[in-house]
Amino acid sequence: MRITVIGCGYLGAVHAACMADFGHQVVGIDVDERKVADLAAAKAPFFEPGLPELLTRAMETGRLRFTTDLAEAARPAGDEQPTVHFVCVGTPQRKGEYAADTSYVDAAVTGLLPHLRPGDVVVGKSTVPVGTAARLAEQIKAVQPDVPLIWNPEFLREGHAVDDTQRPDRIVYGLPPEEELAAHGKAALDAVYAIPLDDGVPLITCDHPTAELVKTAANAFLATKISFINAMAEVCEAAGADVTALANAIGHDDRIGPKFLGAGLGFGGGCLPKDIRAFMARAGELGADQALTFLREVDDINMRRRSRMVDMTREALGGSFLGKKVAVLGAAFKPESDDIRDSPALNVAAQIKLQGAEVVVTDPAALENARRVWPELSFEDKIDVTVSGADVVLLLTEWKQYKSLDPTSLAALVRQPHVIDGRNALDPATWRAGGWTYRALGRPRA
């Protein structure tokens, strides 16, 4: 198939490379000249395991190229083969509001309209408020009545995006109401996803609104599950119970399951926080705001975890940050990523810095991004330099290399051997045996 991918950020770059690896002819289009230059040189513009190798492999085949010229989405004159156009641009939270900013999606579709030809297919992958697809479909129909719009939500996990694209756990098509357009669009996407579909990946077909709601509903559920166990962590702290043992016990119930029951600092990143807020905003516009009022508490619980981490750190230091050094392990919002959007780790570090401590942050992948956005913080590449002379060490992103640290050798570098585990990722007994006072969110002091 001939494919264009409009928007080559996190979603688009991975999608373009994976589609080329499937054997399709792919053109990635983005307005950011530097990003396009990096991708054209098979250089990933962000940290994602497996993507650099995939880009190199795809570029060497000649099936993948990148450009800033949207006109290259147009089918060559005389060529009858249809093109499948994927819209993969971002939908950030509007400034000062909960609602999603769909201006990038609108601009992508508007820019694409002059280049559409009969038989082409437009596929939306961006996470949008329900109702967006119907509006965009009308715009497309006014220009090219024979071009269907399919909504095909993505379910990528940062750090696993390549595998999630090539071996997804499900594929969803939101089809238009017109039977002929729906059949044409489905056939085109079946060809695009022939490899995973042949491997038995479940395919769900539905209407536009349902497909739009799938991603936001999934994220709302996951955010709720995370905040639920963090609410239990608050109760455990008050009762002297251990939230990790509690999570293990309830996770054996197959109606609940163990995933997303890791109590700690809570969620961040570019998806869950803004998606649940946009979901609430859209429900309000539809007159269904009462249905999602629980998500406001989900958001509040999540933000309380950050404040609790700051309070716990202050308590470990005797009630004041003044004259103290705090070492922070982790800047990315999650391991295997350099994404610092709404990072709980950096939020905590900045709060502690504002209250008078010297704060030094380290991270295996996210330091360049963190330095650019948080210049008031100090950053260090090496762990031993980061913790040298520290009065407390905070584990705020659960990278593998931090979970495997030797507490005994690390204790020789710090001024005071206090560690606070913001992700419940360390073994308390090992750290206490290594001479540390160990505390964690939702666990007993000793």
Secondary structure as GFF3:
##gff-version 3
##sequence-region A 1 446
A	DSSP	beta_strand	2	6	.	.	.	ID=ss1
A	DSSP	alpha_helix	10	21	.	.	.	ID=ss2
A	DSSP	beta_strand	25	29	.	.	.	ID=ss3
A	DSSP	alpha_helix	33	40	.	.	.	ID=ss4
A	DSSP	alpha_helix	51	61	.	.	.	ID=ss5
A	DSSP	beta_strand	64	67	.	.	.	ID=ss6
A	DSSP	three_ten_helix	70	73	.	.	.	ID=ss7
A	DSSP	beta_strand	83	87	.	.	.	ID=ss8
A	DSSP	alpha_helix	103	112	.	.	.	ID=ss9
A	DSSP	three_ten_helix	113	115	.	.	.	ID=ss10
A	DSSP	beta_strand	121	124	.	.	.	ID=ss11
A	DSSP	alpha_helix	132	143	.	.	.	ID=ss12
A	DSSP	beta_strand	149	151	.	.	.	ID=ss13
A	DSSP	alpha_helix	161	166	.	.	.	ID=ss14
A	DSSP	beta_strand	171	175	.	.	.	ID=ss15
A	DSSP	alpha_helix	179	192	.	.	.	ID=ss16
A	DSSP	alpha_helix	194	198	.	.	.	ID=ss17
A	DSSP	beta_strand	203	207	.	.	.	ID=ss18
A	DSSP	alpha_helix	208	239	.	.	.	ID=ss19
A	DSSP	alpha_helix	243	251	.	.	.	ID=ss20
A	DSSP	alpha_helix	272	285	.	.	.	ID=ss21
A	DSSP	three_ten_helix	289	292	.	.	.	ID=ss22
A	DSSP	alpha_helix	294	316	.	.	.	ID=ss23
A	DSSP	beta_strand	325	329	.	.	.	ID=ss24
A	DSSP	alpha_helix	344	354	.	.	.	ID=ss25
A	DSSP	beta_strand	358	362	.	.	.	ID=ss26
A	DSSP	alpha_helix	367	373	.	.	.	ID=ss27
A	DSSP	beta_strand	378	379	.	.	.	ID=ss28
A	DSSP	alpha_helix	383	387	.	.	.	ID=ss29
A	DSSP	beta_strand	392	395	.	.	.	ID=ss30
A	DSSP	alpha_helix	400	403	.	.	.	ID=ss31
A	DSSP	alpha_helix	407	411	.	.	.	ID=ss32
A	DSSP	beta_strand	418	421	.	.	.	ID=ss33
A	DSSP	alpha_helix	428	433	.	.	.	ID=ss34
A	DSSP	beta_strand	437	440	.	.	.	ID=ss35
###
